[in-house]
């Protein structure tokens, strides 16, 4: 399974940051929760700027967690929560 991250990301409803992965050439949207950004990546605000800054600061770890989930679920959309970062 080939997994790449495009760098496209944006804040979505419920204070999540969505980001795009390509799995075997297919676009798959993943997301990371506000709680995960707060608990593991130093986020302290709720603005789009705050959430995207925390995401960018933790991008490597977030993409690694998404990669693990994508490999487990055979390339289905992933919604990362605080429990995914231990």
Secondary structure, DSSP 8 states (H G I E B T S, - for coil): --EEEEEEEEEETTTEEEEEEEETTEEEEEEE-HHHHHHHH-----SHHHHHHHHHHTHHHHHHHHHHHHHHTTS--EEE-GGG--
